[in-house]
């Protein structure tokens, strides 16, 4: 499940950052998966909360053989 609250509009040119916290981890029936609960807070350059929410995600416990982990290079491509 996902919940999200839009508190204040964001505008073009705003500098924002996301604060993400793991608040729950739980085993599930599949031994190679687990449930992760996250909270998100989006703040502007002054620290004002613009948006906040939470999500519960079913995640793999180990990296999939085809997954790439690590830094992602940014691109200006409109297809991204």
C-alpha positions as CSV (number, residue, x, y, z in Angstrom):
1,X,0.0,0.0,0.0
2,X,1.0,3.6,-0.6
3,X,-0.3,6.8,1.0
4,X,0.8,10.3,0.0
5,X,-0.1,13.8,1.1
6,X,0.6,16.9,-1.1
7,X,1.0,19.7,1.4
8,X,2.5,22.6,-0.6
9,X,2.9,23.0,-4.3
10,X,6.4,22.7,-5.9
11,X,7.4,25.2,-8.5
12,X,9.9,25.0,-11.4
13,X,13.4,26.0,-10.1
14,X,12.7,24.7,-6.5
15,X,15.5,22.8,-4.9
16,X,14.1,19.7,-3.2
17,X,15.4,16.7,-1.3
18,X,13.9,13.4,-0.2
19,X,14.3,12.0,3.3
20,X,13.6,8.3,3.2
21,X,13.5,6.1,6.4
22,X,13.0,2.4,6.7
23,X,10.4,2.0,9.5
24,X,9.6,-1.7,9.1
25,X,11.0,-5.0,7.9
26,X,9.1,-8.3,8.0
27,X,9.5,-11.8,6.8
28,X,7.0,-13.2,4.3
29,X,6.2,-16.7,3.1
30,X,8.7,-16.6,0.3
31,X,12.1,-17.0,1.9
32,X,13.9,-15.0,-0.8
33,X,11.6,-11.9,-0.2
34,X,10.7,-9.6,2.6
35,X,8.4,-6.7,3.3
36,X,9.9,-3.2,3.8
37,X,8.0,-0.2,5.2
38,X,9.3,3.2,4.2
39,X,8.4,6.8,5.0
40,X,9.1,9.7,2.6
41,X,9.4,13.4,3.3
42,X,10.0,15.9,0.4
43,X,11.4,19.2,1.7
44,X,12.4,22.4,-0.1
45,X,15.6,24.4,0.4
46,X,14.2,26.1,3.6
47,X,13.3,22.7,5.1
48,X,9.5,23.2,4.6
49,X,7.7,19.9,4.1
50,X,6.1,19.8,0.6
51,X,5.0,16.2,0.4
52,X,5.1,13.2,2.7
53,X,4.0,9.6,2.4
54,X,4.6,6.0,3.2
55,X,4.8,2.7,1.3
56,X,5.1,-1.0,2.0
57,X,7.1,-2.9,-0.6
58,X,7.8,-6.5,-1.3
59,X,11.5,-6.7,-2.0
60,X,14.0,-9.4,-2.9
61,X,16.5,-10.2,-0.2
62,X,19.4,-10.6,-2.6
63,X,20.4,-8.8,-5.7
64,X,18.9,-10.4,-8.9
65,X,21.6,-11.6,-11.3
66,X,20.6,-9.1,-13.9
67,X,20.2,-6.1,-11.6
68,X,22.7,-3.3,-11.6
69,X,23.3,-1.6,-8.2
70,X,25.2,1.5,-7.6
71,X,25.4,5.1,-8.8
72,X,23.2,5.9,-11.8
73,X,24.5,8.3,-14.4
74,X,22.2,11.2,-15.1
75,X,21.2,11.9,-18.7
76,X,19.4,14.8,-20.5
77,X,17.6,12.3,-22.8
78,X,13.9,13.0,-23.0
79,X,13.3,9.3,-23.3
80,X,14.3,8.7,-19.7
